Amino acid sequence: MAGGNLSPRQKMINLMYLVFIAMLAMNMSKEVLSSFGFLNEKLTEANLKSDVKNTAAFNSLVQKAAEQKEKYEPLRVKAENIQNLSSDLHNYIESLKLLMTEKLPDKKDYEVMDQSAFLDEYFFEGDGYSKVGKEFVGKIDHYRTTVEKLLGTDVQHLTTVLNERFTTADVKTREGKSKKWLKYHFESFPLIASLTNLTQIQMDIKTTQTEILAELLQGQLISDVSMTKYEAIVISEKSAFFQGESFKGKIVLGKVDPTLKPTSVEINGRKIADENIQAGQVLLNFPSGNVGENNIKGKFIFMENGKPVEIPISSTYAVVSKPSSAVVSADKMNVVYRGLDNPLTISIPGVSDNNVTASAPGLRKIAGMGKYILNPEMGADVTIKVTGKLPDGSSVSSSQSFRIKDLPPPTATVRMEYGSLRMPRESLAKATIGATYPDFDFDLDLAISSFKIKVPNQATVIVNGSKLDEPAHRALDRAKIGEMILIFDVKAQIKDNASIRLKNTIPVSIEITN
């Protein structure tokens, strides 16, 4: 292109080609810088979502520790220590990223972030590391070694992953030469590439937290299904016995399995006959004993891995001369709900059902021994009065108060799922919007009359019925991958009981995956 005797016109054409090629190279560089910037944004967004999930998982562990301290408190302490270490390293890296972009007028103008001078001067000094560079590597080393020590030797696969993710060992180049880790990853790189690299380390921290929390809970679940975790439970025919009666009841395991049968059972120093040892339970029949509290002591013996495993039995029961008060228990809850048929069992020990009477506003007797339905009226509580006629002709009376509560708000569902969901656009378009009461003691069938759908940067669409209509489909078609669609203001009512006014439904959010 530059040789030979060329005409002025040809020389001009050649010069234009050179300029054009140089411009293409500059544009390509800008596109690469922008790509790094967009990748950094995605990683940052993913980190925020991981924060939410990790916080929810840790809060769940904290709740379990509060409910079952001996089982989950050690796990909570370990998880909290790892969480603190992770937060410290994450925040340190975040402060470094802020320092890197401190003097940039536009933090999202990635095409100007092509210089490497900041970290080259900040991390390095001659052929070695600067004080800050050493501090940075030291913090990563501290995180890796301390988390590894907290994990111990029981989760070797996590330890291996931890060492791979947070290694600061020298790196071999393509030419087979050894290069310092910090130099290999950060020296002479454009500013935006280094920012993205730091955000990736933050992502590794979040991912490590997620995996550790999952492993801690899974390890406890595996431990829970061991034979050593079974509990023997004594169930008697009734809560108290008259003096002179025989105690009748059975012992079942905390986790009943029809295939389980103990090798032998001992109760109060006496071996139980083989015919009373059945799959998953042992039938009991022995004199009830003296008036007062009596103990049941013994053990189940199982064979596990060729070795006997003993499960202790320890329980008490009361022997009374005669009943002195009524027993009223709610079958499903400690409170009763306004507008619903609340099932109750009302009885007096030692008194037949036909000699027991109970009264309260909204209470009625139904078929079955001691079975009642209570549909509470106005007020904050209701008192049930019970009277029983004893075999000797005398009577005993008692009363029990229950709190009256309104129904909690239902939760909106998509494909019977609730909370924060992820699904393809096509699946959401075909899905049925519903409502439910998760973890509620009553099975209520809810009907949906309308709902609202909100797609980011678009107007809210009101939909009649439980399926997306045409305007909703158009809005959904314009949603971008990764955006959160909100289904809210779902109008629900109880089928066959539309008179009950339900509270505002809890929304459900859906992240579009494709």
N, C-alpha and C positions, 0 to 999 in steps of 0.2 A: 504494500500500500504506500510505502514511503520511497521505493526504489525507482530508478529510471528517470527519463526526462518527461515530466508530466506537464500538461497544460494547466494554466491558472484555474480553469474550470474544474479539472479533475482533482487538483490539489484542494479546492474548496469543498468538493464532494467528500473527499477522504477526511477532511477536517470535521465536517458535519457528522460523518459516521462515528468518529472518535468521541465527539461531544454526546451523541445519542447513546453510545455504549456506556459512557460515564454516567449519564442521567439514569439509565436503567439500573446500574449498580447502586446508585444512591437510593432509588426507589425501593429496590429489594432490601436494602439495609433498613429503611424506615419500616417496611412491612414486617421484617423480623422483629424489630424493636416493639412494634405494636402488638405482635403476637405474644411476646413475653409479657407485655402489660396486661393483655386480656387473660392470659393464663394466671397471672398473679391475682387478678380480680376473682377468678373462679375458685382458686385455692383459698382466698380470704373468705369468700362466701361459704365454702365447704367447712372451713374452720368454725365459723359462727354456728352452723347447723350441728357440727360435732359437739360444740360447747353445750347446746341445748340438750342433746341426747346424753352426754356424759353427766350433766347436772341432774337430769331425771333419774339416771341409773344410780348415781351416788345417793340422791335423796331417798330412793327406794331402799338402798342398803341401810341408810340411817334409820328409816322406819322399821326395817326388820330387826336392827340392833336394839331399838327401843322396845320392840315386842318380845324378842327372844335374845336377851343380852348375852347369855353364855355361848350361844351358837354363832351369833353374827358380830358381836362387839370386836373381837380380834380382827375380823375382816374389815370392819369399818375403820379401825385405827390404821391398818395397813393401807387401805384405799385413800384415807385422808392424807397420810404422809406422802403418798405418791402424787396425789392431787396438788398438794402444796409445792412439791418439787417441780411438777410440770408447769404450774402457774408461774413460779419464779423464773424458769428458763424461758417460757413463752413471753413473759412481760419484758425480760431483758432483751430478747430479740426484737420485740416490738419497739422498744425505746431506740434501738440501733437503727431500725428502719425509718423511724421518724427523724432521726438525726441525718440520715442519708438524703432525705427529701426536704429538709428544713428550708433550704434557700431556693427551692424551685417554686416559681409563681403558680404553675399549674401542675398539680400532682398527678394528673392523668394525661399529660402531654408526653407520651412515652417516646416519641420520635426524637426528643432532645436528650433523652437519657442514654446517650451512646458513649459517655466517657467513663473511664475506670479510675480516675485520679483519686476520688474520695477514699475508697477502700484500699487502694494501693498505698496511700499515705497513712491511712488509719490503722491498717492491720500489719503492715510490713515495715521493716527497718533494715536496709541493706539486703543481705541474703537471708535474714532471719525474720522473726516475728517482732512486732512492736509490743509494748506493754499491754495495749488493748487487745492485740491479736492473741497474745498468750492468755489473757483473761477469758476471751471468747472460747478458745479451745478448752481451757480449764473448766469452764462452766458446763460444757457438753460432757467432758470426761466425768465430772462430779455427778451429773445427772445419771449417766449410764451406770457407773459403779454403785451409786447409792440405791437406785431402783433395783439393780441386780441383787444387792444384799437384802433388800426388803422382800423380794420375791422368794429368796431361798432356793432350794434345790428341787422343790416339788413340781415346778413348771419349767422344765429345761427348755422346751420348745420356745417359750416366751423369752427366756434369757438369750437364746441364740438369735432370735429376731431383734431383740434390744441391742445386742452387740453389733449386729449388721447395720442397723439404722443409724446408730450414733457412734460409729467408729471414727477415730481421728488418726488412724494409722497412716503411714506413708502410702502413696498410690503409685502403681506402675503405669507409666505412660505407654503410648502405642509403640514407642521405640524401645520399650523395655527398661527405661531409666526410672529410678525412684524419685518421687517428688513429694514434698510436704503436702499434707492433706489440705491445709488452708490455702496454700499457693495454687494447688491443683484446681480448687473449686471457686476461688474468688480473685486471684491475681489477674489483672489485665482484662477482666470481663466488663462489659457495659453495665452501667448502673442498674438498669432495669432487670438484667439477667441476675445480678447479685440479689436484688430485692426479691425476685421470684424464688431464688434458691433459699433465701432465709424464710420465706413464707412456706416453702416445702418442708423445712425443718420443723416449723410450727405445726404443720399438718401431721408430720411423723409423731410429734408429741401427743396430739389429740388422738391419733389412731392407737398409739401405745396405751393411753388411758382407757380407751374403749375396750381394747382386747384384755387388759388386766382386770377391769371391772367384770367383764363377761366371764373370765376364767375363775375369778374368786367365787362368783355366785354359782357357776356350773360345778366347781369342785365341791361346794357345800351340798349341792343337790345330789351329786354322786355319792357323797358320804351318807346322805339321808336315807338312801335306799338300801344301805347295808343292813344285814340282819341285826347288827348291834344297835340300830336305831329304832327297832320296833318297841312298842310300849304295850304292856298288858293292861287291859281295862276290865274291871269287874262291873257287870250289869246285873242288877237284881230285878226281880219281878215288880217290886214296889220299893219306895224309898225308906219305909220303916215297917217293922214287924211287931206283932203282939207277942208278949212273953208266952212261951210254950209252943209257938209256931215253928215250923221248919223253914230255914232260909232257902229260898229257891232263886236261882239266877244263872248266869253264865259268865265266862271270861272270854273276851275276844281280843285280838291284837289290834294295835292302833292302825295298822295297814292290813286289812283283811284280804287274804288271798285264798281262794278255794283250793289251791294245790298245796297249801301249807298244812302240815300236821306235825306236832312236836313229837320227839322221841319219847319223852315222859314229862309228867307234870306233878309237882308236889305242892300241896296246900296245907298250911298249918302243921307241917311235919308228917302229913299222910299222903301216900301216893294215890293219885286218882286212877280209878279203874279204866282199862283200855276202852270199854264200850262208851264211856263218857268223853273220850278224847276224839273230837271230830275235826274235819277240815276247817282250820281257822278259828276254832272255838273249843271251849271245854265246858261241859254242863256240870253245874254244882247242885248238890242236895245234901245238906247237913243241918243239924240242930242250930237254931239261930243264936242260942246262948242267953246270957243274962241281960237284964234291962241296962241300957246305956250304950256306949260306943264299943264296938267289937272290931278286931283287926282280921284282915285276910292277908297272910304272908305266904310266899312260895316262890316258885320259879318254873319257867318254861325251859326245856332243853331241846335245842335243835342241833343238827349236824350241818356244818358249813365248811367246805373245803377239807373234808375228812376230819374235822375237829369239832368237839361239842361247844356250842355257844349257849350261854345261859342268859335268859331274860328275866329279871326279877319281877315278882308280883307283889304289889303293896297297895292295899286299899282298906277302907273302913266302912262300916255300915252301922246304923242305929237301930236298937231294939227299944220299943216303947210299950207302955202298958195299955194306952188307949190314945186316940187322936185328940189333940187339943185345939187345932185350927185347920182351916181349909187350905188346900194347895191350889193356887191358880197360876197357870203358866201360859204364856203366849207361844204358839207353835213355831212362829217364825221370827219374832222380834221382841224387843223390850218396850216398844211403843206401838200405838195403833195409829193408822192413817185415816184421815178424814175422807169420806166418799168411797172407801173400799170395804169389802167384806173381810174383816180381819178374823182369821180362825183362832179359837181359843180352846184349850182343854181345861176343864174345871172339875175337880174331884176332891174328895176327902179320904185320906188313907183309912181303910177298914170299913168304909161306908159304901153301900151299893149305889149305883148311879141313880136308881129310881127314888132314893131317899135324900138326894142332893138337889137343892133349888138355888138358882142364881138369878139376880136381877140387876139391871142397869139400863139407862137410856140407850136404845139402839141394839140391845142384846137379845138374841133369840136362840132357841135350842134347835139343833139339827140332828140327823140320824148319826148314830155312833156313840160309844161310851164316853160320856163327859164332853161331847163335842158341841161347841157353840160358835155362832157368828156374831161379831160386834161391828156395827156400822155406826161409829161415833157421830154425835151431833155437834152443836156449837160448844165453844169453850176450849180451855187449854188442857183439861184432864177429865177423866171419867173414873168413877169408883164402882167396882163390882162387889155386891154384897152376896155372900154365900152362907147358906144354912144347911146343916146335915143332921139327920136323925140317926142316933147311935143304936146299936142292937139292944141296949138296955132301956131304950125309950127316951133317954135324955137327948138333948140337942146341943150342937156346937155351932157357933157363928163366927164368921171372919169377913174381912173386906180387903180388897186390893185395888190400888189406884194405878192407872196407866196414863202416860202423857199422850196427848193427841197432837199429831203433826200433819201439816199439809204435805202433799206429794212434792218431792224434789223436782227440779227441772229435768226434762228428758234430754238426751244427747242425740244430735243429728248423726245419721249414718249414711254411708255410700257403700253399696254392696254388703250391707250388714256390718261394716267396719266403721270405727269412729276414731276421733283424735286427729293426728297429723299423718296423712297417707301419701303414698306415691303410686301412681298408676299411669298407663298410657292414655293419651287423649281419647282414643277410640273406646277404651273401656269406660271412661267417665261419661262419654256421650251416650252410651247404652245403659248406664247404671240406673238403678232405682234408688231414689232418695227416701230415707226412712227415718225413724226415731226409735230410741230404745232407752231402757233404764238399766245401765250396766251395774252388775253387782247388787241388784235390788231383789228383795225377797219375794216380790210378787211378779208373776208373768203377765204383763199387761200388753194387749194387742193394740198398737197405735195406728191410726189412719192419718195420712198426710193430705192436707187440702191445698197447700201452696208452699213455696220457698223462694228465696232470693239467691242469685249466683253473682259473684263479683270476680271479674277477670281484671288483673292490673291494667291501669291506663284506659279502662273502658267503663261505660256506664253500667250500673247495677241492673240486672234483668230480673223481673218478677215473673215467676213461673207458676201456673195453676196445675195442680196435680202433683205426682211424684216422679215424673220423667221430664228430662230436658226438652223444651219445645224448640221451634225453629229459631226464634231470636237468641235463645240460650246457646244453641248449636253454633250460630254465627259468631257469637262472642267467644265461644270456646275455640273455634277454628283460628281465631287471631291470637290466641295465647301462645307465648313462647315457651320453649323447653326450659324447665327449671323454675318457671313462675308458679306461684302459689295461688290456687283457685279457692275461693271461700264460699262455702254453702252455709247460709245463715238465715235467721228469721223463719225457720221451718215451722209451719203451723200444723200442730199435731193435736189429736184428741183420741180419747179412749173409745175404741169400738164398743158399741152397745151401751155406752155410758157417756154420751156427749155433754151431759149436764156438768161434768167436772171441768172446771177451768184450769188448764195446765199452765205452769210457769214458762217463761221464754226458753226456747230450746238452745242448748249449748252448740255452737257452730262446729263444723268439721272443715279442715283444710286439706287440699290435695295438691301435691307437687306433680306437674306434668313431666313425664320422663321421655316421651318422644311424640 
